[in-house]
Amino acid sequence: MLSENGTIFEKFEKNDYSILVSRLIKILGFCPKNTRFLKEVFIYSFYKKKGNLNQNYFINFQRLEFLGDAILNSIISHFLCKKFPDKKEGELTIIRSKIVCRRNLNEISKKLTIADIFLDKPIISDNILGNTLEALIGFIDFEIGYQGCEDFVHKKILHTHVNIEKLQNEIFSYKVWIIEWSQKKKFFINFKTFRENKNQNKIIYLSEFTISECGIKTKGRGFSKKKSEEMAAKEAYLIVQRTMQKKNKKIV
């Protein structure tokens, strides 16, 4: 545990710190000079509980993460507006959401080898990877400015690890898809979510999705309402796809 007057260097051996810096240089593409922010960015990954760290360092990590999130959204918004001049705001929002969603940022972080800078410390959740990527972008802004952030996001993320065409065809939310499909067909939809008590340790939710006009009735379970609804909607989506495939075969 860090003392009030201590520094993160108390947790690093000199060799470990040089390894961390060399791995960071590989990811960032430049040698960081501001060691104070360097320490604050990565303190998050070294402690499993907030109570085990100097609160000032944790708050600063959150501030960098907040800044990086805002900058990332701004850069991607500008990129999409230039790339798709004819798309409406709603369409651009969906594409941007697919790029910056937590799952995608976690995967991009793995490809950027961000996990390597944790110096073999256990990673509690993949979300730490995405959070750290955002904090890194905030760190870059303080180090070399907004233009440096833009260069990093374009070179290391958009042009390397984001396939816009593929993302456009991916389903961002099965619930949104099935609702839009039902509205186009003018079908009545019914979504209900209940709380189950089958698991004593965790709350389980059950969602039921019904489209009476075409006999679709599906269920989904999850540890959150959003997850259970997505599972029920996904089952409905799969039924619709199978039905459409059968109709296409008959036409052929």
C-alpha positions, -999 to 999 in steps of 0.1 A, spaced: 0 0 0 13 35 -8 19 59 20 5 95 17 40 107 9 50 77 -12 52 74 -49 44 47 -74 82 41 -79 81 23 -45 61 -4 -63 85 -6 -93 119 -21 -95 142 -1 -118 142 -30 -142 104 -32 -142 101 5 -149 125 4 -178 105 -25 -193 73 -6 -188 87 25 -206 101 4 -235 67 -13 -240 49 20 -238 72 35 -264 63 7 -288 26 13 -283 27 51 -283 53 56 -310 72 82 -289 91 84 -256 70 99 -228 85 126 -208 59 133 -182 66 105 -157 40 119 -132 12 112 -156 29 80 -167 26 67 -132 -10 78 -128 -22 61 -160 -10 27 -149 -17 26 -112 -52 13 -119 -38 -20 -131 -18 -27 -101 -45 -28 -75 -77 -49 -73 -95 -27 -48 -97 11 -48 -90 10 -10 -55 -3 -17 -43 28 -35 -37 65 -30 -70 80 -39 -54 110 -56 -37 87 -81 -70 69 -88 -89 101 -93 -62 113 -118 -65 80 -137 -103 86 -139 -97 121 -152 -73 109 -179 -99 82 -188 -126 109 -190 -105 131 -212 -94 102 -234 -130 91 -239 -141 126 -250 -111 130 -273 -116 96 -289 -153 103 -296 -144 137 -311 -117 123 -334 -139 94 -346 -169 117 -351 -148 140 -373 -134 110 -392 -168 96 -399 -183 129 -410 -155 133 -436 -157 96 -447 -195 95 -450 -207 130 -461 -242 116 -471 -250 97 -439 -274 111 -414 -266 118 -377 -283 86 -365 -263 64 -389 -230 80 -379 -239 76 -342 -244 39 -347 -211 34 -365 -193 54 -339 -209 34 -311 -197 2 -327 -161 15 -328 -160 28 -292 -181 2 -275 -164 -14 -245 -160 -48 -262 -144 -34 -293 -120 -11 -273 -110 -41 -252 -102 -61 -284 -82 -32 -299 -63 -28 -266 -52 -65 -269 -41 -60 -305 -21 -29 -293 -4 -52 -267 -16 -30 -238 -18 -61 -217 20 -65 -219 26 -33 -200 10 -47 -168 42 -66 -161 25 -99 -155 1 -85 -130 -33 -102 -130 -60 -85 -151 -93 -85 -132 -114 -77 -162 -109 -71 -199 -126 -37 -193 -94 -25 -177 -78 -28 -211 -103 -5 -227 -102 19 -198 -64 20 -200 -66 28 -237 -88 58 -230 -65 69 -202 -35 66 -226 -52 88 -251 -58 114 -223 -21 110 -214 -11 116 -250 -31 148 -251 -11 162 -221 22 150 -235 20 161 -272 -14 177 -276 -46 170 -295 -29 166 -329 -8 139 -314 -40 121 -302 -54 124 -336 -23 109 -352 -23 80 -327 -61 72 -331 -58 73 -370 -26 53 -372 -29 29 -343 -67 24 -342 -88 35 -372 -64 26 -401 -51 -6 -384 -77 -22 -362 -111 -9 -374 -129 -23 -405 -156 2 -411 -173 -18 -439 -174 -49 -417 -187 -28 -387 -216 -14 -407 -228 -49 -414 -225 -60 -378 -255 -60 -355 -249 -35 -327 -279 -45 -307 -303 -74 -315 -330 -57 -295 -328 -26 -317 -327 -48 -348 -357 -68 -340 -377 -37 -329 -369 -19 -362 -377 -50 -382 -411 -54 -364 -419 -17 -370 -412 -20 -407 -435 -51 -409 -461 -33 -387 -460 -62 -362 -470 -57 -326 -441 -65 -302 -441 -73 -265 -411 -72 -243 -413 -82 -206 -384 -86 -181 -386 -103 -147 -363 -108 -118 -356 -145 -110 -343 -158 -77 -328 -191 -89 -292 -181 -80 -287 -170 -44 -254 -153 -51 -264 -132 -81 -295 -116 -95 -308 -133 -127 -332 -116 -151 -355 -133 -174 -368 -115 -206 -396 -127 -228 -401 -113 -263 -432 -119 -283 -443 -111 -319 -478 -126 -320 -484 -120 -357 -457 -144 -367 -457 -167 -337 -423 -157 -323 -419 -161 -286 -384 -162 -271 -367 -161 -237 -333 -149 -226 -315 -149 -192 -287 -127 -179 -272 -111 -149 -285 -77 -161 -318 -66 -177 -298 -54 -208 -281 -88 -212 -313 -108 -208 -332 -86 -233 -303 -90 -258 -304 -128 -254 -342 -129 -260 -339 -105 -290 -310 -126 -304 -332 -157 -304 -360 -138 -321 -334 -125 -347 -322 -161 -354 -358 -173 -359 -364 -144 -384 -332 -153 -403 -341 -190 -406 -376 -181 -418 -362 -158 -444 -337 -184 -456 -364 -210 -460 -385 -185 -481 -356 -177 -503 -349 -214 -510 -385 -219 -520 -384 -190 -544 -352 -204 -560 
